């Protein structure tokens, strides 16, 4: 079991409509804001090549980072820039000072990991949803990445809202390509959950509350273990999916459930079997949550075989 500080902090949901069917894209004006914030972008970056021009100019001091940023945009339509300075209310983490941190120099590795992660996510969806099946009601392209650094802390690792992910180069989970991949898939779900009008709160809240009630005011890890979609735990706390004082906990439970879907489906793609019990084959709450998630976001497509009948 991994003892980790935090996966993410989710910004409050805003009322939003489901993502449009048309392929999403970031326009030049938004790209300039992602890359330069309130500063003026180069006036020479105009026309159809405006975004590559803006990326080239912003990453001029680091050729390797520039190559990665251009590849990220070319491959998945994502634009990697900076976040704003802010004092964030981190719930159980306290107040957190975040400052912009362009991923160049010592931070360049985070851009490389982001590129690798988004390529892996893109490949996953291509394999899971070939053209003959059709794309799911899920968006994973044309995202804004806002890189920041937390001052004196290693949380949050990331947070998401409105098709944007704020990525903390000091985040405790973002120390390897695998950690970045799972964290970004978790955050990607938050953006999709928001676009589906806070689906998790509308659909999973009753079962989520019942689990917490069953496990008591101070739930033990043993009681929560059968219901936890993933192994991530908060240091000194509990499973991240059930961590108190972390916004509406059902949002994190649902995002961890999405990561479990990602992990199990990739295992089936690669080996045709799982090495551990399928989440849906656990308690009834698991099966209901799994079926609802798969139907809402992933077109009902589940490569994991049906559970054996109960004895």
N, C-alpha and C positions, 0 to 999 in steps of 0.2 A: 504493500500500500504506500503510495507516495504521500509524503507530508509536505504540503506546499502552502504558500502564503495566500494566493488568490488567483482566480482565473480572470475575472473582470469585474467591472462595475458598470451597470447599465444605466444610461440616462433615462429620465422619465419618458414613457411612451407618449407620443403625440398622435392625435387622430390622423389616420392615413388610409388611403385606399390601397387595395392590392396592387402589386407591381404590374405595369402594363405588359401586354403580350409582345409588343415590339422590342427589339433588342435595345437594351439601355446603352447610353453613351454619355460621357462627360463632355460638356462644351468648353470652348476656350476660356470663356469668362470664369467659369467655376474652376477650371484647372489653374488659372492665374491666382485665384484666391487660395486654393489649396497650397500652392507653391510659395506664394509671396505674402499671404495674409493681407494686411492693410497697406503694405508697401507697393509701390508702382512697379509693374512688370516691364520688361523691355518693350519699347514701342515698336520695335522692328518685327515682333512675333505676331504675324497676321496671316489670314488666309487658311488654306486647308492644312498647312503644316504648322499651325500656330502652337499646338500642344507639344510636339517634338522640339520645336524651337524653344519653348518655355522651359522644358525639362533640360535641354542642353545648356541653356544659360544658367539655370539655378544650380546645376551640378558641375559647373565649369571647373571648380577647384579639385574635383576628384574624378578622374577619368573612369575608374572601375565602377564607382557608384553611378556615374552618368550612364554607363553601358547597361547596368542593371535596371535603372529607372526607365530607360527607353525600352528595354525588353519587356518590363512589366506592363507598360502601356501598350506596346505592340501586341503582346500575347493575350491579355485579358482586359484591356481598356482601363486598367487601374492607374490612378495618378498618386504618386507618393510625394508628400510635402511635409508641412509642419503644422502642429496644433498651436493654439493660442496659450499664452501664459494665463494661469487661473489658480485660484484656491478652491479645490474640489472638496465637497462634503462626501467623505468616503464611508459613511455609516459606521460600522463597527471598527473601521480603520482610523477614524478621526479625520482631521483636516489634512489635505495633501496639496503641496505646492507643485504645480506642473509648469515646466518651461519648454519652449520650442527646442527641438533637437534634430536638425537635418541629418539624415543617416549617411554621413560621409566620415572619412577618417576612421577613428576607432569604432564608430557606430555603423559603419558600412555593412558589417556582417548581418545586421538586422534587415537591411534592404535585400541582401542576398537570400536570407531565410524566407523573407516575405515572397520574393519571386519564386523560390522553390515551392513554397506552400501553395501559392495561388495556381501554379502550374499543376501541382498534384490534385488540387480540388477540381480544376478544369478537366483533367484527365479522368477523374472519378466520374464526373457527371456525363462525360462523353461515353464512357463504358456502360454506365448504369442506364442511360437513356439514349440509345442510338436513334438515328433518324426515323427508323420504322416505328418506334414507340412514341417519340415526341418528347419535347422538353416538359419538365414538371413546373408547377406553379411556384418556382423558387428562383431567386436571383443570386448569382455568384460572380458576376462581372461588373465592370465599370464602377468600382468602389473608390472612395477617397481614403487615403491613408494619411493620418495626421500623426507624425512622430513627435514625441515629447520625452522629457526626462523628469522623473520625480526627484525632488530635492530632499535628501536625507531619509528616503524611504524606498521600498522596492514594490510598492503597490500604488495603484492597481496595475496589473499587467496590461490590460486593455479595457476599453469600453466602446460601445457602439450605439449609433442612432442615425437615422436618415441616410442609409447607404454609405455611412462613413465609419471608419474604425480609428480610434485614437490608440496608438501603440506606444508603450512606455519602454524606452531602450534600457531602463533599469529594472524592468519588471522581473519578478522572481521566477515566472514560468518561461520566460523568453530567453533561454540559455542554450537552446539547441534547435535544429530544424524541426525535430519531432514535436517539441514543446510549442513552437510557433505554429505548426500545422494544426494541432488540436485546438490551440487557443483561437486561431483565426476562424476555424470552422464554428466554434462556439459563438464567436462574435457575429459571424455571418448569419447564424440562426436568429440572433436578436434583431438584426435588421429585417429579416423576413417575417419574424413574429410581429414586429411593429407594423409592417406593411399589410399583414393579414389582420389588422385591427385588434391587436393584443389577443391573439388566438389562445395563447397559453393560459391566460387568466380566465378567459371565457370557458375553456374546455377542460382544463386539468385541475382547476382550483379545488373542486370538491374532493377528489381522490387525494390530492396533495394535503389538504387540511386533515383528512381522515387518517392519513399516515402519521402525521405529527400528533394528532390526538391519541392514537393507539400507542405511540411510543412515549407519551407523557410530557410533562412540563420540561423535564431535563432529559431528553432522549439519549439513550446510549448508542454507541456505534453498532453494537450487536443487534439492537432492535432495528436500526435504520438500514443496515447492510443489505438485506434482501430487496430493498426498494431503491437503492442508490444506483443511478444509471452508470456512474463512473467512479473510479477510485480516488479522485482528487479530494483531499481534505485540507482544511484550513489549520495552519499550525496553532495548536492550543484550542482548537475548536472541534468541528465535526465535518461530515461530508459537505462539500461546497454546495451541493444541491439542497441542503437543509440548514445552511448557516443562518442563524438569527441576525436581525438588524442589518440586512443586506438588501434593502428594497423589498419588492414583492418576491419572495423566495421562489414562487412557482415559475418565474421567468428563468431563474438559474437552473431549476430542475429540468425545464423544457430544453434549455440549451445543452445541458449535459446529456439529455436523451437524444438530441440530434447528433451529438458527437458519437454516442453509442451506435446510432444508425450508421454513421459514416464508417466507424471501425468494423462493425459486423459485415456490412455490405462489401467493404474492401477485402475482408478476409474471404468472403464467398467468391468474389471476383478472382482472387489470386489462387486459392486452394480448394474451393468448392466445399469447404467445411469450416466450422468454428473450433477453436481450441478450448473454449469455455462454454458454459451453458448460455443459451440465448436469453437476452433480457426478457423477451416476451413470454418465456416459459417459466417465469417466476410467479410471484403472487398475482392475483387477479387485477390489482391496480396497475401492475406493469403491463399486462396484456392489453388493458383498455387504453392506457396512455400510448403504447406503441402503435396500436391500430389507428388511433386518432391522428397521431403524428404522420404516419406513413400515408394515410389517405389525404390529409390536408396539404402536405408539402411535397410529397414524393410520388404522387400519382398512383398510390396503392402498390408500388413496386417494392417487393421484399424478397430477396434471394434466399433468405434463411428458411429452411423447411418448416412445415407446421410442427407444433409441439406434439410429443407423444401423448396419448390419452392418459388421463389420471387414473391411477389404480383405485 
